[in-house]
Amino acid sequence: MSLIQLLLIASGLSADAFAVAASEGAILRRSSYRHTLRIAFVFGTCQGIMPILGWRAGSSLYGMIRPAADLTACAILVIIGGKMLLDSRRADEPGRKRVRSAGLKLWILGLAVSLDALGVGISLAMRGMSMWMPALIIGLMTAAISIGGVRVGEIAGVGAGKKAELAGGVILIIIGLSFIL
């Protein structure tokens, strides 16, 4: 896999984190740097660890499904991308009041936005790839994009996060299809 493909996967995976971070920024309208960095750390850490866990699981399955590995990797990325597309179209709950996410709630959000990275780790294992560099790049990019998400949310509101999630879904679908084309 090329560095460009890896960066595209990382940016696609970061779209969920961006959307949630933008939501945090929109709700708070003025987030402290400390809280912004906490969001970036939690989201980046979760997003960096989940592909490693997926890769470990996928590596053990690789021998059994090697003949269909590219198709399996494609299917996983297309499904994840499709879910992101559907989520980007989902309307927010009207009148819902949110408060700043912190502590356990923030870690749960971090795990929730990184579940798609688990699937990407599985798909990379199906391709017989090492996971350490991709995990590092995914985690660092997610942290950086989360910082931007909080700031964009403060300025533009939650709508910016929905558009990022839509773009991330499209990117993952295109990369998934490239595995079989």
Residue frames as a rotation matrix with the C-alpha (Angstrom) as fourth column:
MET 1
0.586 0.810 0.000 0.00
0.810 -0.586 0.000 0.00
0.000 0.000 -1.000 0.00
SER 2
-0.181 -0.658 0.731 1.34
0.611 -0.657 -0.441 3.40
0.770 0.367 0.521 -0.92
LEU 3
-0.819 -0.177 -0.546 1.79
0.549 -0.516 -0.657 6.26
-0.166 -0.838 0.520 1.52
ILE 4
-0.829 0.559 0.026 -0.93
-0.499 -0.759 0.418 8.20
0.253 0.333 0.908 -0.32
GLN 5
-0.087 0.816 -0.571 -3.41
-0.025 0.572 0.820 5.33
0.996 0.086 -0.029 0.15
LEU 6
-0.330 -0.115 -0.937 -2.44
0.867 0.354 -0.350 5.13
0.372 -0.928 -0.017 3.82
LEU 7
-0.972 -0.038 -0.234 -2.96
0.131 -0.908 -0.398 8.87
-0.197 -0.417 0.887 4.30
LEU 8
-0.548 0.832 -0.084 -6.32
-0.546 -0.280 0.789 8.65
0.634 0.478 0.608 2.54
ILE 9
-0.025 0.508 -0.861 -7.39
0.466 0.768 0.439 5.78
0.885 -0.390 -0.256 4.81
ALA 10
-0.626 -0.281 -0.728 -6.24
0.780 -0.217 -0.587 7.75
0.007 -0.935 0.355 7.86
SER 11
-0.953 0.302 -0.018 -8.16
-0.303 -0.953 0.012 10.83
-0.013 0.017 1.000 6.73
GLY 12
-0.289 0.888 -0.358 -11.25
-0.293 0.274 0.916 8.74
0.911 0.370 0.181 6.01
LEU 13
-0.096 0.194 -0.976 -11.10
0.771 0.634 0.050 7.14
0.629 -0.748 -0.210 9.46
SER 14
-0.847 -0.327 -0.420 -10.54
0.525 -0.646 -0.555 10.54
-0.089 -0.690 0.718 11.06
ALA 15
-0.657 0.629 0.416 -13.81
-0.091 -0.614 0.784 11.86
0.748 0.477 0.461 9.63
ASP 16
0.309 0.772 -0.555 -15.88
0.544 0.335 0.769 10.34
0.780 -0.540 -0.317 12.47
ALA 17
-0.119 -0.442 -0.889 -13.56
0.980 -0.196 -0.033 11.85
-0.160 -0.875 0.457 15.04
PHE 18
-0.946 -0.203 0.252 -13.73
0.267 -0.928 0.258 15.20
0.181 0.311 0.933 13.23
ALA 19
-0.235 0.947 0.220 -17.54
0.082 -0.206 0.975 15.08
0.969 0.247 -0.030 13.26
VAL 20
0.463 0.388 -0.797 -17.70
0.781 0.246 0.574 14.34
0.419 -0.888 -0.189 16.99
ALA 21
-0.442 -0.703 -0.557 -15.01
0.857 -0.514 -0.033 16.92
-0.263 -0.492 0.830 17.77
ALA 22
-0.837 0.212 0.505 -16.89
0.120 -0.829 0.547 19.51
0.534 0.518 0.668 15.68
SER 23
0.220 0.960 -0.175 -20.02
0.358 0.087 0.930 18.66
0.907 -0.268 -0.325 17.64
GLU 24
0.171 -0.264 -0.949 -18.11
0.984 -0.008 0.179 19.23
-0.054 -0.964 0.259 20.89
GLY 25
-0.826 -0.561 -0.051 -16.86
0.552 -0.824 0.128 22.58
-0.114 0.078 0.990 19.58
ALA 26
-0.534 0.702 0.471 -20.33
0.089 -0.508 0.857 23.63
0.840 0.500 0.209 18.41
ILE 27
0.402 0.714 -0.573 -21.89
0.645 0.224 0.731 22.76
0.650 -0.663 -0.370 21.75
LEU 28
0.144 -0.439 -0.887 -19.31
0.937 -0.227 0.265 24.52
-0.317 -0.870 0.378 23.86
ARG 29
0.868 0.185 0.461 -18.69
0.414 -0.784 -0.463 27.39
0.276 0.593 -0.757 21.44
ARG 30
0.433 -0.785 0.443 -15.51
-0.709 -0.600 -0.370 28.13
0.557 -0.153 -0.816 23.42
SER 31
0.916 -0.146 -0.375 -13.44
0.281 0.899 0.337 25.10
0.288 -0.414 0.864 24.34
SER 32
0.660 -0.748 0.068 -10.30
-0.544 -0.414 0.730 25.40
-0.518 -0.519 -0.680 26.42
TYR 33
0.140 -0.710 -0.690 -7.02
-0.888 0.219 -0.405 24.31
0.439 0.669 -0.600 24.86
ARG 34
-0.687 -0.397 0.608 -6.73
-0.676 0.657 -0.334 21.69
-0.267 -0.640 -0.720 27.57
HIS 35
0.117 0.821 0.559 -10.11
-0.281 0.567 -0.774 20.16
-0.953 -0.066 0.297 26.67
THR 36
0.727 0.089 -0.681 -9.29
-0.682 -0.017 -0.731 20.32
-0.076 0.996 0.049 22.95
LEU 37
-0.271 -0.916 -0.296 -5.99
-0.879 0.361 -0.312 18.50
0.392 0.175 -0.903 23.54
ARG 38
-0.527 0.175 0.832 -7.76
-0.511 0.717 -0.474 15.94
-0.680 -0.675 -0.288 25.73
ILE 39
0.619 0.786 0.009 -10.19
-0.395 0.321 -0.861 15.20
-0.679 0.529 0.509 22.89
ALA 40
0.499 -0.509 -0.702 -7.29
-0.799 0.045 -0.600 14.88
0.337 0.860 -0.384 20.42
PHE 41
-0.565 -0.765 0.309 -5.37
-0.824 0.507 -0.253 12.56
0.036 -0.398 -0.917 22.76
VAL 42
-0.239 0.550 0.800 -8.32
-0.368 0.711 -0.599 10.26
-0.899 -0.438 0.032 23.46
PHE 43
0.784 0.589 -0.198 -9.50
-0.381 0.204 -0.902 10.07
-0.490 0.782 0.384 19.85
GLY 44
0.310 -0.756 -0.577 -5.96
-0.873 0.014 -0.488 9.64
0.377 0.655 -0.655 18.49
THR 45
-0.607 -0.531 0.591 -5.12
-0.752 0.624 -0.212 6.94
-0.256 -0.573 -0.779 21.03
CYS 46
0.080 0.729 0.680 -8.30
-0.246 0.675 -0.695 4.96
-0.966 -0.112 0.233 20.40
GLN 47
0.860 0.275 -0.429 -7.99
-0.450 0.015 -0.893 5.34
-0.239 0.961 0.136 16.63
GLY 48
0.029 -0.937 -0.348 -4.35
-0.940 0.093 -0.328 4.19
0.339 0.336 -0.879 16.77
ILE 49
-0.622 -0.263 0.738 -4.98
-0.625 0.735 -0.264 1.14
-0.472 -0.625 -0.621 18.96
MET 50
0.308 0.887 0.343 -8.09
-0.468 0.455 -0.757 -0.21
-0.828 0.073 0.556 17.23
PRO 51
0.643 -0.065 -0.763 -6.43
-0.726 0.266 -0.634 -1.04
0.244 0.962 0.124 13.89
ILE 52
-0.523 -0.852 0.008 -3.75
-0.785 0.478 -0.395 -2.99
0.333 -0.213 -0.919 15.78
LEU 53
-0.438 0.456 0.775 -6.46
-0.473 0.616 -0.630 -5.02
-0.765 -0.642 -0.054 17.54
GLY 54
0.663 0.714 -0.224 -8.21
-0.528 0.236 -0.816 -5.58
-0.530 0.659 0.534 14.21
TRP 55
0.223 -0.687 -0.691 -4.94
-0.871 0.177 -0.457 -6.55
0.437 0.705 -0.559 12.56
ARG 56
-0.711 -0.475 0.519 -4.25
-0.681 0.650 -0.338 -9.11
-0.177 -0.593 -0.785 15.30
ALA 57
0.018 0.812 0.584 -7.69
-0.297 0.562 -0.772 -10.65
-0.955 -0.160 0.251 14.80
GLY 58
0.766 0.310 -0.563 -7.42
-0.590 -0.007 -0.808 -10.49
-0.255 0.951 0.177 11.02
SER 59
-0.177 -0.923 -0.342 -3.95
-0.961 0.237 -0.140 -12.05
0.210 0.304 -0.929 10.99
SER 60
-0.657 -0.038 0.753 -5.26
-0.404 0.861 -0.309 -15.14
-0.636 -0.507 -0.581 12.71
LEU 61
0.367 0.878 0.308 -8.05
-0.040 0.346 -0.937 -15.42
-0.929 0.331 0.162 10.13
TYR 62
0.141 -0.336 -0.931 -5.84
-0.871 -0.489 0.045 -14.65
-0.470 0.805 -0.362 7.12
GLY 63
-0.830 -0.546 0.109 -4.81
-0.447 0.770 0.455 -18.25
-0.333 0.329 -0.884 6.46
MET 64
-0.431 0.749 0.502 -8.41
0.428 0.660 -0.617 -19.40
-0.794 -0.051 -0.606 6.30
ILE 65
0.611 0.792 0.003 -9.65
0.431 -0.329 -0.840 -16.75
-0.665 0.514 -0.542 3.90
ARG 66
-0.333 -0.865 -0.374 -6.48
0.050 -0.412 0.910 -15.96
-0.941 0.285 0.181 1.92
PRO 67
-0.610 0.084 0.788 -8.13
0.775 0.267 0.572 -16.82
-0.162 0.960 -0.228 -1.43
ALA 68
0.287 0.813 0.507 -10.76
0.813 -0.486 0.319 -14.12
0.506 0.321 -0.800 -0.84
ALA 69
-0.193 -0.435 -0.879 -8.53
0.905 -0.425 0.012 -11.67
-0.379 -0.794 0.476 1.08
ASP 70
-0.976 -0.199 0.084 -8.79
0.215 -0.884 0.416 -8.75
-0.009 0.424 0.906 -1.36
LEU 71
-0.336 0.932 0.138 -12.54
0.190 -0.076 0.979 -9.20
0.923 0.355 -0.151 -1.69
THR 72
0.264 0.388 -0.883 -12.91
0.918 0.179 0.353 -9.40
0.295 -0.904 -0.309 2.11
ALA 73
-0.565 -0.548 -0.617 -10.80
0.699 -0.715 -0.004 -6.27
-0.439 -0.433 0.787 2.62
CYS 74
-0.893 0.301 0.335 -12.85
0.063 -0.653 0.755 -4.48
0.446 0.695 0.564 -0.05
ALA 75
-0.001 0.975 -0.222 -16.14
0.484 0.195 0.853 -5.54
0.875 -0.106 -0.472 1.55
ILE 76
0.034 -0.029 -0.999 -15.07
0.993 -0.115 0.037 -4.36
-0.116 -0.993 0.025 5.01
LEU 77
-0.823 -0.418 -0.384 -14.01
0.392 -0.908 0.149 -0.91
-0.411 -0.028 0.911 3.77
VAL 78
-0.742 0.616 0.264 -17.11
0.032 -0.361 0.932 -0.50
0.670 0.700 0.248 1.57
ILE 79
0.149 0.812 -0.564 -19.39
0.744 0.283 0.605 -1.46
0.651 -0.510 -0.563 4.49
ILE 80
-0.192 -0.289 -0.938 -17.61
0.883 -0.468 -0.036 0.95
-0.428 -0.835 0.345 6.86
GLY 81
-0.978 -0.203 -0.039 -17.72
0.159 -0.859 0.487 3.72
-0.132 0.470 0.873 4.25
GLY 82
-0.460 0.880 0.116 -21.38
0.262 0.009 0.965 3.04
0.848 0.475 -0.235 3.55
LYS 83
0.180 0.488 -0.854 -22.21
0.964 0.083 0.251 3.23
0.194 -0.869 -0.455 7.25
MET 84
-0.580 -0.455 -0.676 -20.40
0.587 -0.809 0.041 6.57
-0.565 -0.373 0.736 7.42
LEU 85
-0.915 0.305 0.263 -22.45
0.059 -0.543 0.837 7.83
0.398 0.782 0.479 4.45
LEU 86
-0.015 0.966 -0.260 -25.68
0.566 0.222 0.794 6.79
0.824 -0.135 -0.550 6.17
ASP 87
0.039 -0.029 -0.999 -24.59
0.979 -0.199 0.044 8.35
-0.200 -0.980 0.021 9.48
SER 88
-0.883 -0.427 -0.195 -23.77
0.377 -0.893 0.248 11.63
-0.279 0.146 0.949 7.73
ARG 89
-0.663 0.704 0.254 -27.36
0.022 -0.321 0.947 11.79
0.748 0.633 0.198 6.44
ARG 90
-0.098 0.630 -0.770 -28.93
0.900 0.386 0.201 11.09
0.425 -0.674 -0.605 9.84
ALA 91
0.221 0.286 0.932 -30.59
-0.032 -0.953 0.300 14.13
0.975 -0.096 -0.202 11.39
ASP 92
-0.877 -0.480 -0.024 -29.56
0.060 -0.059 -0.996 15.33
0.477 -0.875 0.081 14.81
GLU 93
-0.198 0.818 -0.540 -32.11
0.951 0.294 0.098 15.05
0.239 -0.494 -0.836 17.58
PRO 94
-0.117 0.197 0.973 -33.94
0.127 -0.969 0.211 18.40
0.985 0.149 0.088 17.89
GLY 95
0.587 0.405 0.701 -33.85
-0.503 -0.496 0.708 20.07
0.634 -0.768 -0.088 21.27
ARG 96
0.714 -0.387 -0.583 -31.17
0.596 0.773 0.217 17.75
0.367 -0.503 0.783 22.58
LYS 97
0.784 -0.464 0.411 -28.97
-0.573 -0.797 0.193 19.52
0.238 -0.387 -0.891 25.08
ARG 98
0.617 -0.662 -0.425 -25.37
0.556 0.750 -0.358 18.32
0.556 -0.015 0.831 25.36
VAL 99
0.890 -0.448 0.087 -22.64
-0.369 -0.593 0.716 19.13
-0.269 -0.669 -0.693 27.78
ARG 100
0.168 -0.936 -0.309 -18.89
-0.952 -0.072 -0.298 18.83
0.256 0.345 -0.903 27.48
SER 101
0.882 0.049 -0.469 -17.67
-0.029 0.998 0.049 15.24
0.471 -0.030 0.882 27.22
ALA 102
0.018 -0.893 0.451 -15.03
-0.904 -0.208 -0.375 14.30
0.428 -0.400 -0.810 29.76
GLY 103
-0.282 -0.235 0.930 -13.67
-0.806 0.584 -0.096 11.29
-0.521 -0.777 -0.354 31.63
LEU 104
-0.555 0.110 0.825 -15.28
0.168 0.986 -0.018 7.95
-0.815 0.129 -0.565 30.90
LYS 105
0.562 0.827 -0.004 -17.81
0.217 -0.152 -0.964 9.53
-0.798 0.542 -0.265 28.53
LEU 106
0.453 -0.482 -0.750 -14.98
-0.816 -0.563 -0.131 10.93
-0.359 0.671 -0.648 26.40
TRP 107
-0.653 -0.713 0.254 -13.22
-0.577 0.686 0.443 7.53
-0.491 0.143 -0.860 26.27
ILE 108
-0.148 0.688 0.711 -16.48
0.391 0.701 -0.597 5.86
-0.909 0.189 -0.372 25.25
LEU 109
0.789 0.369 -0.491 -16.85
-0.237 -0.555 -0.798 8.42
-0.567 0.746 -0.350 22.46
GLY 110
-0.044 -0.913 -0.405 -13.24
-0.931 -0.110 0.349 7.71
-0.364 0.392 -0.845 21.45
LEU 111
-0.700 -0.161 0.695 -13.94
-0.062 0.984 0.165 3.99
-0.711 0.072 -0.699 21.24
ALA 112
0.305 0.914 0.270 -17.17
0.328 0.165 -0.930 4.60
-0.894 0.372 -0.250 19.33
VAL 113
0.745 -0.025 -0.666 -15.49
-0.541 -0.607 -0.583 6.72
-0.389 0.795 -0.466 16.65
SER 114
-0.249 -0.942 -0.226 -12.66
-0.939 0.178 0.293 4.20
-0.236 0.285 -0.929 16.31
LEU 115
0.167 0.364 0.916 -14.70
-0.196 0.923 -0.331 1.04
-0.966 -0.125 0.226 15.70
ASP 116
0.970 0.164 -0.182 -14.30
-0.198 0.086 -0.976 1.53
-0.144 0.983 0.115 11.97
ALA 117
0.192 -0.974 -0.118 -10.52
-0.961 -0.162 -0.223 1.46
0.199 0.156 -0.968 12.49
LEU 118
-0.127 -0.142 0.982 -10.91
-0.512 0.857 0.058 -2.05
-0.850 -0.495 -0.181 13.90
GLY 119
0.730 0.493 0.474 -12.37
0.163 0.548 -0.821 -3.13
-0.664 0.676 0.319 10.56
VAL 120
0.797 -0.517 -0.312 -9.60
-0.553 -0.419 -0.720 -1.38
0.241 0.747 -0.620 8.66
GLY 121
-0.120 -0.855 0.504 -7.03
-0.936 0.267 0.231 -3.25
-0.332 -0.444 -0.832 10.75
ILE 122
0.176 0.274 0.946 -8.73
-0.027 0.962 -0.273 -6.52
-0.984 0.023 0.176 9.79
SER 123
0.966 0.249 0.073 -8.74
0.068 0.027 -0.997 -5.53
-0.251 0.968 0.009 6.12
LEU 124
0.453 -0.874 -0.177 -5.04
-0.871 -0.391 -0.299 -4.61
0.192 0.290 -0.938 6.21
ALA 125
-0.206 -0.476 0.855 -4.25
-0.623 0.737 0.261 -7.98
-0.754 -0.479 -0.449 7.80
MET 126
0.605 0.509 0.612 -6.12
0.159 0.676 -0.719 -9.62
-0.780 0.532 0.328 4.93
ARG 127
0.939 -0.317 -0.135 -3.70
-0.247 -0.344 -0.906 -7.87
0.240 0.884 -0.401 2.61
GLY 128
0.624 -0.718 -0.309 -0.75
0.753 0.658 -0.011 -9.25
0.211 -0.226 0.951 4.60
MET 129
0.244 -0.502 0.830 0.49
0.074 -0.844 -0.532 -5.81
0.967 0.191 -0.169 5.67
SER 130
-0.618 -0.471 -0.629 2.34
0.719 -0.014 -0.695 -4.68
0.319 -0.882 0.347 8.77
MET 131
0.392 0.917 0.080 0.19
0.759 -0.371 0.535 -2.55
0.520 -0.149 -0.841 11.06
TRP 132
0.035 -0.387 -0.922 2.57
0.922 -0.344 0.179 -0.47
-0.387 -0.856 0.344 13.17
MET 133
-0.915 -0.399 -0.056 3.21
0.342 -0.843 0.416 2.42
-0.213 0.361 0.908 10.78
PRO 134
-0.457 0.813 0.360 -0.42
0.282 -0.252 0.926 2.63
0.843 0.525 -0.114 9.61
ALA 135
0.339 0.603 -0.722 -1.61
0.876 0.078 0.476 2.65
0.343 -0.794 -0.502 13.25
LEU 136
-0.349 -0.559 -0.752 0.82
0.764 -0.635 0.118 5.46
-0.543 -0.533 0.649 14.12
ILE 137
-0.971 -0.011 0.239 -0.22
0.175 -0.714 0.678 7.53
0.163 0.700 0.695 11.11
ILE 138
-0.147 0.989 0.010 -3.94
0.477 0.062 0.877 6.91
0.866 0.133 -0.481 11.75
GLY 139
0.269 0.230 -0.935 -3.59
0.963 -0.073 0.259 7.88
-0.009 -0.970 -0.242 15.43
LEU 140
-0.591 -0.582 -0.558 -1.57
0.576 -0.789 0.212 11.04
-0.564 -0.196 0.802 14.77
MET 141
-0.874 0.318 0.367 -3.79
0.164 -0.518 0.840 12.18
0.457 0.794 0.400 11.91
THR 142
0.085 0.957 -0.276 -6.90
0.701 0.139 0.700 11.60
0.708 -0.253 -0.659 14.02
ALA 143
0.010 -0.151 -0.989 -5.44
0.915 -0.398 0.070 13.67
-0.404 -0.905 0.134 16.86
ALA 144
-0.886 -0.411 -0.215 -4.60
0.288 -0.851 0.439 16.54
-0.364 0.327 0.872 14.51
ILE 145
-0.676 0.690 0.257 -7.95
0.186 -0.178 0.966 16.40
0.713 0.701 -0.009 12.73
SER 146
0.114 0.712 -0.693 -9.77
0.931 0.167 0.325 16.30
0.347 -0.682 -0.644 16.09
ILE 147
-0.451 -0.335 -0.827 -8.12
0.626 -0.779 -0.025 19.56
-0.636 -0.529 0.561 17.11
GLY 148
-0.996 0.089 -0.009 -9.28
-0.063 -0.634 0.771 21.08
0.063 0.768 0.637 13.84
GLY 149
-0.408 0.901 -0.146 -12.74
0.555 0.371 0.744 19.61
0.725 0.222 -0.652 14.36
VAL 150
-0.036 0.355 -0.934 -13.20
0.959 -0.252 -0.133 21.31
-0.282 -0.900 -0.331 17.71
ARG 151
-0.678 -0.311 -0.666 -12.13
0.204 -0.950 0.235 24.65
-0.706 0.023 0.708 16.24
VAL 152
-0.920 0.389 0.051 -14.30
-0.009 -0.152 0.988 24.26
0.393 0.908 0.143 13.12
GLY 153
-0.218 0.878 -0.427 -17.26
0.842 0.390 0.372 23.29
0.493 -0.279 -0.824 15.31
GLU 154
-0.286 0.047 -0.957 -16.80
0.717 -0.652 -0.246 26.43
-0.636 -0.757 0.152 17.39
ILE 155
-0.796 -0.127 -0.592 -16.95
-0.209 -0.860 0.465 28.54
-0.568 0.494 0.658 14.23
ALA 156
-0.780 0.393 -0.487 -19.21
-0.526 0.008 0.850 26.68
0.338 0.920 0.200 11.78
GLY 157
0.086 0.842 0.533 -21.36
-0.954 0.224 -0.199 24.44
-0.287 -0.492 0.822 13.96
VAL 158
-0.028 -0.031 0.999 -22.20
-0.260 0.965 0.023 20.76
-0.965 -0.259 -0.035 13.64
GLY 159
0.872 0.469 -0.138 -22.91
-0.236 0.156 -0.959 20.83
-0.428 0.869 0.246 9.88
ALA 160
0.262 -0.864 -0.430 -19.18
-0.947 -0.143 -0.289 20.80
0.188 0.482 -0.856 9.09
GLY 161
-0.488 -0.434 0.757 -18.82
-0.656 0.755 0.011 17.48
-0.577 -0.491 -0.653 10.89
LYS 162
0.419 0.730 0.541 -21.59
-0.067 0.618 -0.783 15.90
-0.906 0.292 0.308 8.81
LYS 163
0.858 -0.137 -0.496 -19.84
-0.514 -0.192 -0.836 16.91
0.019 0.972 -0.235 5.58
ALA 164
-0.178 -0.982 0.067 -16.52
-0.983 0.175 -0.057 15.50
0.044 -0.076 -0.996 6.82
GLU 165
-0.270 0.156 0.950 -18.19
-0.361 0.898 -0.250 12.21
-0.893 -0.411 -0.186 7.69
LEU 166
0.813 0.581 0.020 -19.72
-0.141 0.229 -0.963 12.05
-0.565 0.781 0.268 4.21
ALA 167
0.536 -0.697 -0.476 -16.31
-0.793 -0.222 -0.567 12.67
0.290 0.682 -0.672 2.59
GLY 168
-0.382 -0.703 0.599 -14.66
-0.866 0.499 0.033 10.07
-0.323 -0.506 -0.800 4.84
GLY 169
0.206 0.565 0.799 -17.21
-0.161 0.825 -0.542 7.45
-0.965 -0.017 0.261 3.82
VAL 170
0.945 0.127 -0.301 -16.62
-0.300 -0.020 -0.954 8.14
-0.127 0.992 0.020 0.12
ILE 171
0.127 -0.983 -0.130 -12.83
-0.971 -0.096 -0.219 7.87
0.202 0.154 -0.967 0.59
LEU 172
-0.396 -0.279 0.875 -13.08
-0.606 0.795 -0.021 4.49
-0.690 -0.538 -0.484 2.34
ILE 173
0.602 0.662 0.446 -15.42
-0.036 0.580 -0.814 3.12
-0.798 0.474 0.373 -0.35
ILE 174
0.811 -0.342 -0.474 -13.05
-0.562 -0.236 -0.792 4.21
0.159 0.909 -0.384 -3.13
ILE 175
-0.237 -0.951 0.201 -10.03
-0.971 0.228 -0.069 2.66
0.019 -0.211 -0.977 -1.41
GLY 176
-0.113 0.281 0.953 -11.97
-0.370 0.878 -0.303 -0.55
-0.922 -0.387 0.004 -0.74
LEU 177
0.872 0.485 0.071 -12.96
-0.090 0.301 -0.949 -0.79
-0.481 0.821 0.306 -4.41
SER 178
0.459 -0.775 -0.435 -9.34
-0.863 -0.272 -0.425 -0.18
0.211 0.571 -0.793 -5.45
PHE 179
-0.236 -0.541 0.807 -8.39
-0.713 0.661 0.234 -3.43
-0.660 -0.521 -0.542 -3.65
ILE 180
0.069 0.329 0.942 -10.34
0.277 0.901 -0.335 -5.48
-0.959 0.284 -0.029 -6.20
LEU 181
0.937 0.298 -0.184 -9.89
-0.068 -0.361 -0.930 -3.34
-0.343 0.884 -0.317 -9.32
